[in-house]
Amino acid sequence: MNKRMMRRVLGIFLPGLFIFFQFYLVFIKNYQVLDYPRYINEFPQPLSGEGEDRQGQKPGQTFRTPAPLARIDVMLGNYAATPKGGSLQVGIYSEKQCLFLSNHPANRVKDNQFHSFIIPTGKVPAGTYFLELKFFPGNMQDRLAVWTCQKDIYPYGDFFLNGKKQNGDMTFRVYYCSTLWQAGSSWLEKTPSLWSGRVCLIVGFVLVLLALNCIFYYCVNAFGDQRR
C-alpha cells in the first residue's frame, strides 16, 4: 500500500472512528444526572435513638426518580465522634417490596458530609419510592444523625419518622442514569422556547458535530501533508 492510499484510508477511518466515539458518548453511554439540586440542612435527626433501649429512630423519605436510579447521597453527622462499631443500613422500598438493601460500616460516616449509596444498574427503575435509614450501634456511645430541613422544599416526596409523616425533608440528593441526549432533551423541554426542546437539541448537536469533525478532518489532512 503506497503513501497516497494510506493517507486516504486514514482520512476516512480516523474521522469515522471519531464520529462513532461522539455517537457513543452522546447516545449510548450512561451518566449520573442530578434530579433535584436544591437542599437545606437545618436540624440533625438522631438515628441512634434516645434512652436506654437504644432501639433507634427510623427516618425515611419518599422520593422520585425519572429514570433508573444510580445513586443517593444523604447528609449525615456523627456528632464529631466517629463510631467505633455498628452499621448503617439503607433500604429503598416500593409499595410491595424492598428493591435495595445495603449495610455500611458506621465508622466510614464523615461528620456533616454527604454519604453516597451506589445503586446497582437496573435495580431501581423509574418511579416513586421510600428511602429508610437504620443505625445499629456497636455500643452505647456510638451516635449518628441524618440532616433534615424543617421546611417542605422537596416537591416530589415527604419526610417520615418511625412511619409517621413529618414537616420538612431529609437533606439528600437523587441521581439517575441517563444519556446526554436524554438529559439534554429533558432539560430543554422545561425551558421556554419558540422551538421544542428536541428540535433545539438536534440543531445544536448537528452544529457542534459539524464543527468538531471539520477541525478533526483538517488536522488529519494536515498531518498527512506533513508526511509527504
Stockholm file with secondary structure:
# STOCKHOLM 1.0

chainA/1-228         MNKRMMRRVLGIFLPGLFIFFQFYLVFIKNYQVLDYPRYINEFPQPLSGEGEDRQGQKPGQTFRTPAPLARIDVMLGNYAATPKGGSLQVGIYSEKQCLFLSNHPANRVKDNQFHSFIIPTGKVPAGTYFLELKFFPGNMQDRLAVWTCQKDIYPYGDFFLNGKKQNGDMTFRVYYCSTLWQAGSSWLEKTPSLWSGRVCLIVGFVLVLLALNCIFYYCVNAFGDQRR
#=GR chainA/1-228 SS CCHHHHHHHHHHHHHHHHHHHHHIIIIICCEEEESCCCCCCCEEEESSCSSSSCCCCCEEEEEEESSSEEEEEEEEECTTSCCSSEEEEEEEECSSSEEEEEEEEGGGCCTTEEEEEECCTTSSCSEEEEEEEEEEESSTTCCCEEEEESSCCCTTCCEEETTEEESSEECEEEEEEECHHHHHHHHHHTSCCSSCHHHHHHHHHHHHHHHHHHHHHHHHHHHHHHTC
#=GC SS_cons         CCHHHHHHHHHHHHHHHHHHHHHIIIIICCEEEESCCCCCCCEEEESSCSSSSCCCCCEEEEEEESSSEEEEEEEEECTTSCCSSEEEEEEEECSSSEEEEEEEEGGGCCTTEEEEEECCTTSSCSEEEEEEEEEEESSTTCCCEEEEESSCCCTTCCEEETTEEESSEECEEEEEEECHHHHHHHHHHTSCCSSCHHHHHHHHHHHHHHHHHHHHHHHHHHHHHHTC
//
